[in-house]
Amino acid sequence: MEAQDQCTIDELLSGASLRGHDVGARLVTDWISRGLLDHPEKRPLGHGRGSLPALYTPQQRDLFLALLDKRRDGATHIKSLARIPIWLWLYHGDNWVPTRQISRTLKSWLGDYSVSRQTATRDATAMMRQFDHPDATPAARRRLHLALTEVARNRRIVDRAGLQRAVRDVFEPATVFGAVRRGAGPSTMPVNADVVVPYIEARLASARAISNARVDVEFLNRARDEFRLSRAEYIRMLPHLSAQAGDQHASMFYADTPESQLQDCANNFHTLLGFMLLAAKREARVASTTC
């Protein structure tokens, strides 16, 4: 990339000022530490003579301006802003956001790994909405909410079988379904109680790895490749899935737009990364027992 296509931090801030943003170098430094921006390219003069001002790529300049615009529109929380570089990395590649940056971005999007009881309760309530059935008993709902709160609070599953029973008692009340399994969504992609606990385990595995910066660049690139393949297949199937879902589950399958991608990409990648990490762990365990 030609140097004239790049810009110094002063030029970065000058461009922001022309867009009506009153910001300083401290914000740039903070956003680099959080993964919202990449480190600029250093230009040492050598032989102890110092260095020229570091340079930002034009893509990072445009990312900076997009983040500022989003913040001005009301998205002041780091978690919301972090979705932008994650989306660019997933859908537009390393020219916009290099993989070396994305580990920091994902950690900022995830937030504090240790959560309060209040946050855990809120997270459990949000998950309950996905599993609830109108015929589930109040006692079953309380048991599941307590189990999900403990998982969110401790960031691990202590009693897997107990959690599975609690999910099934709410998602598939026995008095309603008997021996018939409930599956939400279309018949070709049913969601039942059996997929819930693995889903939670995957997200916990991903959260641990992201929080502890234990996912290397190669694995992140593999996960991005898998994400792109799975998204392409999902988009191909989307009209069929929407038609099968019916009115009750139509909201599960909505149009694939840049806005919906931006809203969902971090969450979807987080889950996929977790499943891939668990699969890699199983493969390593099998390999160690056969050596």
Secondary structure, DSSP 8 states (H G I E B T S, - for coil): --GGGSB-HHHHHHHHHHTT----HHHHHHHHHTTSS---EEEE-STT--EEEEEB-HHHHHHHHHHHHHHHTT--SHHHHHHHHHHHHHHH-TTTS-HHHHHHHHHHHH--SS--HHHHHHHHHHHHHHH--TTS-HHHHHHHHHHHHHHHHHTS-S-HHHHHHHHHHHHS-HHHHTTS---BS-TTS-B-GGGHHHHHHHHHHHHHHHHTT---HHHHHHHHHHHHHHHHHHHHHHHHHHHHHTTTTGGGS----HHHHHHHHHHHHHHHHHHHHHHHHHHHHHHHHH-
